[in-house]
Amino acid sequence: MDLETSFALASALGIVIWIVAVIVGLLLAYLVIRFGVFHGLRAHTRWVDDGKDVRRYKPQPYETREDRRS
């Protein structure tokens, strides 16, 4: 293999390694953000559910917002 071919292969390999590294980094960032949002929403739902007074208010499946205001 001559010098030009070796340089071309090394350059192509370097570019491929950078592309793969960027894709892996973006995938990891996506997963971290997704798990963070999921955990936050789950914690918020539990916080809201724990604050409900089930003795005072028991929602009915047919009840609308207007019914609760009166």
N, C-alpha and C positions, 0 to 999 in steps of 0.2 A: 504494500500500500504506500502510495506516495504521500508527501506532506500535505498537499491540498485536500486529498480525500480524508485524511486523518483529522484535519482541522474542521472540515465540513461535518463529519460525524460527531466530533466533540461539541461543536456549536449546536447541532440538532439535539444531541443528548442533553445539553445544558438547558435548552429551551423546553424540552419535554419535562425535565425535572422541575423547572419553575412552574409550568402549567399544572402538573400534578400536585405540587405543594400548594398552589393557590386554591385548587379545587378541594383538597383535603381541609385546608384552613377554613374555607367558606362552609363546607359541610359541618365541621366542628362548631363553628359560630352559629349556624342554623340550629343545630341540636341543643346547644347550651341555651340559646334564646327561647327555643320551643319549650324545653323542660322548665325554664324559669317562669315563663308565662303560665304554663300549666299548673305549676306549684302555687303560684300566686293566686290564680283563679280558684283553685281548690281550697286554699287557705281562706280566701275571702268568702267563699260559699259557706264554709264551716263557721266562720265568724258571724255571718248574717244569720245562719240557721240557729246558732246558739243564742242569739239575741232575741229571737221570736218568743212571744208569750203565747204558747199554744192554748192556755186556759182561756184567754180573753178572745182570741181570734182563731177560728177554725175555718179556713177557706172552703168554699163549696165549688164544685167543678163548673157550675153554671154562673157563678158570680162574676160580675164585671166591675170595673173601677168605679163607675157611677153608683153602683149599689153600695160600695163601701163608704162613699163620701156622705151619704145621707144618714 
